[in-house]
Amino acid sequence: MSAVKRIVSFVALLACSIGMLQAKDYNASFFGIKSNGTTLNTTSIQRAIDYISANGGGKLKFYVGRYLTGTIHMKSNVTLHLEEGAVLLGSTNINDYNVGTPNNALIYAKGVENIGITGKGVIDGQGREVAYNLMDLIHKGIIEDPLDYDRPRNNRPKAIYMRECNNVTIKRITVKNSADWVSVYDQCKDVLVDSITIDSKAFWNNDGIDIVDCQNFKLLNSYVDAADDAICLKSHDASKLNENVEIRNCTARSSANGIKFGTVSAGGYKNIRIINNKVYDTFRSAFTIATPDGGIVENVLVDSLYAYNTGNAIYLRIGARWNKGRKGAIKGVTMQNIYIEVPAEKPDAGYAYEGPVEDNPRNISPASIIGLKGQPIEDIILRNVEIVYPGGSNPNYAFRGVSAKELDAIPEMAEAYPEFSQFKELPAWAFYLRHVDGIQFENVKLIAKEKEYRPAIVMDDVKNASLKQVDYQEPGKKGKKQLVLHNSTLKK
């Protein structure tokens, strides 16, 4: 290391050390913040955050009690620390939030660094009450909103929204009852979310964790139970992407998807590791990658995924929805050491906001990997995979045959919302592959509990496919052809 570099490193270390020495802990009561659950503390909390940031940084500590607040803005070098028994309580008055601004939220941060939310306390957005009060003002004409499906499209506050923030730590807290997406990290760098709990089934569109165009993001040891997608990577900016993201040791439950890429996928995803996670009672796919907006997906590893009672196993899809002429791609995805159970019944029945019964009639959908004509999904590995299906599909209820004519009749649906059920009945009970170049099955076990009218695997326009140790288990399958190739080739 040169002398100049050593001096620069020493100065940076010295500045960091000075900052650490200046950082202090401040009790919330020092700033007149009340814990009675009825006093609106928005101004007091904001002044505390501003003061701590301006005076070298530190922790704002909340002890046992209920702290009512509207929107607060995080500032650099400030951590909100919620001790066990402390509840940061979102106001139910929509006017206490930043109504009319994009990404309205209870806790909002933009362009700041070295921030955190820690402790064993709770952030409760009281989202159902907030949403209903917002709807009341919309119906009275006080606030304008299109009310899609009789739900407010705009103005519902998220619990946490952070944009363009660096060095973020979210640890041990519980976040519940958001009126909108629960926690969003948008174009942030160096983020650690560790050992948190999200329990948000308060209203529609309650995505648990949205990771949007972030770099160096770790989501570890966390539990997410959400009305909408539980753990969701998105890409909103065509010039950005999610890169170097790790999701490890998490458990997810959703009335949409468990772990999902998309749906908005303008830029893309690169170097993503999803290790040792569990999904249960989930309406849609345990794991899905959807890139309908021109986004590029590269170098994804899914290892040790265990899913129970989920409506679909795996769904990979390239589309052409809002791509503006750009071609999306999925290349280099390895899925290994996976066990998934798909039930015959609706897997999220009884939850507060169930996924809709849609795209019927159809029997249970297979795992699917579907590109576009001339735009295949490339280089996929399925290794040490076991998927258990209920079987028992009824051709008199919904039918799709495997003749060339019938397979060619399956629509491309390039512009449709990418969802595993979008094609209605598909011709396979375990895997349907279309427009794929390079796929390896290694030690894959496919189990149907009851007899099926469909074959296990159908390949349509699939090149360079390899099947090694593929085991089909189905009652009464003797003599049945379980693999159908249409315009497809297998490696010898």
C-alpha positions, 0 to 999 in steps of 0.5 A: 500500500502506498503512503498516500493510500495509508494516510487516506485509510488512517484519516477515514478510520479516524473520522469513523472513530470520532463519529462513533465516540460522538454517537450517543443514546437518547431516551425518547422521553428526553424530547417530550415523546409520550408513551400513552398511545393517544398523544400524537408524537410526530413532531416530537419524534422528528425533532429528536431525529433531527437533533441526534443527526445534527449532534453526531448521531446516535440511538433514539430509544423507546421503552415500554409503551405505545408511541403514536405517530404519523410520518417521520423522516430518518436522518443520517447516523440515527438508529431508532431502537425499540426495546421489548414492549415498545410499540411505534403506533401508526396514526389512523388519521390519513392526514398524519401521513405525507398524502399525495407524495410518492411512496407515502410511509410511516417511516421514510428515508431518502438519500441518508446513510448509517441508519437503523431500526433495531430492538425487540419492539413493534412497529404497528401501522394499524393499516386496516383502520388507516385504509378504511379511513382513507376510503371514507375520505375518497368516497366523500370526494376529499381525496381523489383516488381511482379505487381499483377493485374498490381499493385505494390505489394511492396514498396508503402508507407503507410501514417502512420506505427507504430510497437511495440509502447506504449502510442500513441495519434493520434488526430483531424488530416486528413490523405488522399491519401495514396499509400497503407494502410493508417494507421497501428498500429502493436503490439502497446499498449495503443493507442488513435485515436480520432476525425480523418478523413481519406479520401483515395481513391487514389489507390488500397489497401487503408485500412483506419485504420488497427489495428494489434495485439494491446492491449488497443486500442481506435478508437473514433469519427472518419470518414473513407472513404477508397478504401479498408476495412475502419476499419480493425482488423488484426492478423499477429502473431500466438502468438499475438492477438488484445485485449481490443479494442474499436471502438465507434462513427465512420462513415465508407465508403469503396469499400470493408468492413466497419468494418472487422476482418481479413482477416489475422487472425493468433492469434486472437481477444479478448474483442472487443467492437464496439459501435454506428457506421455507415457504408454507400455506402460500397461494401462488408459487413457492419460488418464481422469476417473472421478467415481463418488462425487459429485465435481465436475470443472471446467476441465481442460486436457490439451494435448500428450499422447502415448501409445504402447502403451496399452490404452485412449485416453481414458475420462471417466465419471460414476458413482453409487457412494459418492455418498450422494445427491450428483450428480457432474459433469464440465464443461469439459474440453479435450483437444488436440494428442493422439496415442495408439496402442492395440495389439492385444496386452496392452500391459503383458505381461512387467511384474512385476505385470501388469493383470488380463485382465478383462471379457472377451469383448470386442474393443478398447474405444474411447475413451469419454465416458459420463455418466448419464441426466439427468446428462450430461458437459458441454462437451468439446472434442477438438481436433487429436487422432489415435488409432491403433487395431489394428482387426480386431475379430471379431463372432464373438468378441464383438458389439454392434450399433447398432440402437436395441434393441441400444444401449438394451440397454447397461447404465448400470452407475452403481454399478460400478467405473468402468473403460473395459472395464466395459461389455465390448463397445461398438458403436464402434471409435474413440469411444463417447459416451453422455449428453453435452451439448456436445462438439466434434470439431475436426481429429480423425483416427481410424485403424484398421489393419485392417477393423472390423465396428463404426462409428468413432463412436456417439453415444447421448443426445448433444446439441449435438455438433459434428464439424469435420474428422473423418477416418476411416481404415479399410481397405475402408471405402468406403460404410461408415457411420462415425457412428451417432446414437441419440437424438442431435443434431448442430449444423449 
